[in-house]
C-alpha cells in the first residue's frame, strides 16, 4: 500500500510497517549504500580516506557524534548530508508536537489520542528533509529553549494546575524527536546548559521544572566544535564528552586539486560570468595556493584556521573583477589577468586572523604577500628554477628578459587596458614569448598572455625585476633602473 493511502493507525498496522529507531534507520541505509558502492556523503571532497570512514563507523556503531575541527572544514555540511541516510518518509501521530511514532507513542497527547480512537487514529507522514534540526550554541541559549518549560498560558487556557504535565511547552530537542539534532559550536554553550543534556544523551528522558518525564526520545545528536574555542570561549564539560560516542577530527583539503574542486562546486556564479570570463587553469591553482600559503604564514594565527570559504569568496571576487573590467571596456568576453588578483584582497582580509606582526604590517600588505608567495611557490613547476646566487656573467633562461627591461626601461600595465592593448604590450616583449614557447609548448592559446604576466610577477617575487603600483595599474622595471629612479 502506498503511503498516501495510509491515513490511520489501523491501515499502518495492516501494511506491515515496522518502526526503527533513527540510529537503526541511519545504520540500515548506510549499510545498503556501502554494499552497493554508492557514496554516502556525495559532494564532500577530500575526506574519502580520513573523515568519512570514521563517520561511517560511528553511524554503524549507533553513536552520537562530535565533529571537531577548525572553521570552514565542512563540519555542518557533513551533518546535513546525514539526512540522505534517513528513510524518505516516516509516520507520526497527526497533531503530535514531538513526532510520536504511531506504533510506539511516548507523549501523553499521543497515548491519550490512541486510547480514545484506537485504529482510527489519524497519522501523517514526515519527509526526511523535515527531520533535520540545527541550533547554534550561543551564551544566551537557555534550558527552556532546548528542553522546555511550563507554559502558564497553556495552563490557564486548559484550566490545569502546574502539577499537570500537559502544561509543559516542549523545547527544540523534544520537538526534534526521531530527527537529527545538530548543536553547532558546542563549547559556546554554557556549562549549566550542557549539563541539561546529560540525561537526554544517556537515559533518553527529560526533566522540566520538577517533572521527570520518562520520555525515551529518539534522536541522533551531532555536535560541532572548534579546538580554538576550548581556550577562547568555553569548553565541553567532561561528563558530556563522555556521553558522546565518537569524536571525529576534520581537516582542510590536503591538495590544491581537492581545494579547487570544492571551490568550483561551492562558488555562486551565474552563466553570464562563466561565459564572459575565461579562467586559465593556472589561475585557479594559484587561487587555491593562497589559502595554503595563509595556513603557513607567520603573519596569520594558524590556530584560528583559514576557512575554505576564503577561496570560495575570493574566486567569486576574482571573476567579478574581470567581469567589471570587461563591462567597462564594452566587450562580451575577456580572459582573466594576474593583475585581477588584486580584486580578491577584500576576500582575504576579512577571513584571516592576524598575529601581532601581521597587524603591524597591515591586512592589505599580508594579503598581497600571500598572493606573491603563491606565485613564488608555483613558478618552479612551470619554468626553470631561479637560483638566489648566480655566477657573474652566467647566462640563464631569464638573462634575455632581464636585459630587455634594462634596455627598454620597463613598461606600464594598466588595470583597465583593453584586450588589444594588454596583448600588444605583453606581445612586444620577445623574451617572454620565447620562454613560453620553450617551456610551455602545449599551452592553450587563450592562456598564453596570463602565463606571460605570471612570469613577470614571478620575476618580481624572485627579485629579478621590480613592480610598483601606480594610480591605475602597475609599472614593471629592471631592478637597477628602479633603484636609480628612487635616488
HELIX and SHEET records of a PDB file:
HELIX    1   1 UNK A    3  UNK A    5  5                                   3    
HELIX    2   2 UNK A    9  UNK A   14  1                                   6    
HELIX    3   3 UNK A   22  UNK A   36  1                                  15    
HELIX    4   4 UNK A   51  UNK A   60  1                                  10    
HELIX    5   5 UNK A   75  UNK A   81  1                                   7    
HELIX    6   6 UNK A   82  UNK A   85  5                                   4    
HELIX    7   7 UNK A  108  UNK A  117  1                                  10    
HELIX    8   8 UNK A  118  UNK A  120  5                                   3    
HELIX    9   9 UNK A  128  UNK A  130  5                                   3    
HELIX   10  10 UNK A  143  UNK A  146  1                                   4    
HELIX   11  11 UNK A  152  UNK A  158  1                                   7    
HELIX   12  12 UNK A  165  UNK A  167  5                                   3    
HELIX   13  13 UNK A  172  UNK A  175  1                                   4    
HELIX   14  14 UNK A  186  UNK A  188  5                                   3    
HELIX   15  15 UNK A  191  UNK A  195  1                                   5    
HELIX   16  16 UNK A  198  UNK A  202  1                                   5    
HELIX   17  17 UNK A  229  UNK A  232  1                                   4    
HELIX   18  18 UNK A  238  UNK A  243  1                                   6    
HELIX   19  19 UNK A  256  UNK A  266  1                                  11    
HELIX   20  20 UNK A  271  UNK A  276  1                                   6    
HELIX   21  21 UNK A  281  UNK A  296  1                                  16    
HELIX   22  22 UNK A  308  UNK A  329  1                                  22    
HELIX   23  23 UNK A  338  UNK A  344  5                                   7    
HELIX   24  24 UNK A  345  UNK A  349  1                                   5    
HELIX   25  25 UNK A  356  UNK A  361  1                                   6    
HELIX   26  26 UNK A  363  UNK A  379  1                                  17    
HELIX   27  27 UNK A  399  UNK A  408  1                                  10    
HELIX   28  28 UNK A  419  UNK A  427  1                                   9    
HELIX   29  29 UNK A  430  UNK A  439  1                                  10    
HELIX   30  30 UNK A  445  UNK A  447  5                                   3    
HELIX   31  31 UNK A  448  UNK A  461  1                                  14    
HELIX   32  32 UNK A  479  UNK A  485  1                                   7    
SHEET    1   A 5 UNK A 132  UNK A 136  0                                        
SHEET    2   A 5 UNK A 179  UNK A 184  1                                        
SHEET    3   A 5 UNK A 219  UNK A 225  1                                        
SHEET    4   A 5 UNK A  65  UNK A  68  1                                        
SHEET    5   A 5 UNK A 246  UNK A 249  1                                        
SHEET    1   B 2 UNK A  89  UNK A  93  0                                        
SHEET    2   B 2 UNK A 123  UNK A 127 -1                                        
SHEET    1   C 2 UNK A 148  UNK A 150  0                                        
SHEET    2   C 2 UNK A 168  UNK A 170 -1                                        
SHEET    1   D 2 UNK A 206  UNK A 208  0                                        
SHEET    2   D 2 UNK A 211  UNK A 213 -1                                        
SHEET    1   E 2 UNK A 277  UNK A 278  0                                        
SHEET    2   E 2 UNK A 334  UNK A 335  1                                        
SHEET    1   F 3 UNK A 411  UNK A 414  0                                        
SHEET    2   F 3 UNK A 473  UNK A 478 -1                                        
SHEET    3   F 3 UNK A 465  UNK A 470 -1                                        
END                                                                             
